[in-house]
């Protein structure tokens, strides 16, 4: 009897460990914003989830990555006597240093840092934008001014590096280089810019250029994605002039669909469900395409009819990666409206400001760009909003059902004269990792955690 009990405990332990997961890149292990671990809290206690550690770091929008017992994040430190402009839209050369940091996942202790000089001349100059990529003992980081590094994950030593402006003649976009790199086999695929090099694939181990593709006035900010459709793996590159499908191995263009986007704001990650591909932008709204079943090709199903972020008709997202399932789309619109759309037509079924905490256009304050990140877990969502709240809610065509909410982090950024947190959290090993411009914190979301 004791032997059977012991074996049962061992098997349960192995099962729990097997369901634990790292978060080694943008949107998690499958790059889809789906948190698949089990044993996660269903609702918060009155005091919120327990905070396991808080570690001071510098400023930035880059989310953390978690892999192999370590947490990786990038930040920026201002040079002595340097200041950010009171209006974050204003540009000017601001001296400072960017860093890649490695922390112990259990204690939050900084194990190593890689630091380099990096003057900024961008709008919203707080810090780096992209989540590190971690794989096979290496970490790849991309900074705001186009510094791409491959570092040894164990000690932070540089394996190779590239500079987009120097190596490709690229110009820093107004909001910096912000498209999260994509690791695909031996290729690290980045949005770069410059003539013929909107998209560039580098050998992940050496930094050697493997191919380059596409030309556009500016590269935009949208993360490259790979989807299986039409009998091919298709690399989706969305820049401010068109949506494009490429062969990820060669950079050959399969198809392009013109879609002019104002102010270069191709930001939200494209979403695929079945044969439908969805994108959305702040000013110009959304577009839905149908991908061919027998070859790499696409046709437009519908587009948004408004080019105004106030008078929206479907979904005009600024940063939120939408969620696309069961014939419906959920996403945060231009002023913080969490919306549900019918995927076949774009018809809006409902909206609410509750998730983001925005007051609404007529609520006495203009929460322009009000934002939240949607992370799916089981039958509910963990919603991290710009106020530093983590919300557990169910989203369905019938409406928004909030289950629980906890305030985890103080908003330290500046947007539209209000404080914000604009950094995507990581969810790994039944914990969540959040950052603002002052600290990185780890909270325990395991069921029964105290």
URURSUL-V800525 format. One line per field, one symbol per residue. ss: DSSP state (@ for helix, = for strand, . for the rest). phi: phi as a letter, one per 30 degrees, with the letter a starting at -180 (. if undefined). burial: 1 if it has 9 or more other ideal C-beta (glycine too) atoms within 8 Angstrom, else 0. A space follows every 50 residues. Layout:
ss->???
phi->???
burial->???
This chain:
ss->.@@@@@@@@@@@@@@@@@@...=..........=.....=.......... ======..=.....===..=========...............=.===== ====.....========..=............===..=====....==== ==.....======@@@@@.............===..=====.......== ===.....=====...........=====..========..======... ..======...@@@......===..======...=======......=== ===...................===..=====.....=====.....=== ==...................======..======...========..== =======.....===..===.....===..=====...======.=....
phi->.dddddddddddddddddddbdbdaeijechbicccdcicedacdedidd ddabbdbddlcdddcbahibccacbbcddeidbdddcdddcldbdlbcbc cbcdddciddcabcbadadcbbdhceleccddcbahibbcbbcdcjdcbc cdddbiddcaabbddddbidcdeecidbddeccbiccccbdcjjdibecb ccddcciddcabaibaebdibdddbcbcaiibdcdccccdcacbcbdddb idddabbeadcdiidcbeddbcbicccbbabddcicbcbccddcadabbd dabdcccbddcdcbbcdcbdddcbahibbcacddcjddbbcdddbiddca bacdddiddjdccjacddiebaccbdbhcbbccccddiccccaccbedkc bdcabbccbddcdbbhibdbcbbddcbbhibbbbbbdbacbbcccddidb
burial->00000000000000010011111111110010111010011001000110 11011011111111111001111111110000010001000001011111 11111001000011000111111111111111111001111111111111 11100101101111100101011111111111110011111111001111 11110010000111010111111111101101011111111111111100 10111010101101111111110001111111111111111100011101 00010100100111111101111100011111111111111110010100 11101111010000001111111111100111111111111111100001 01101101101110100101111111111111111110111111110010
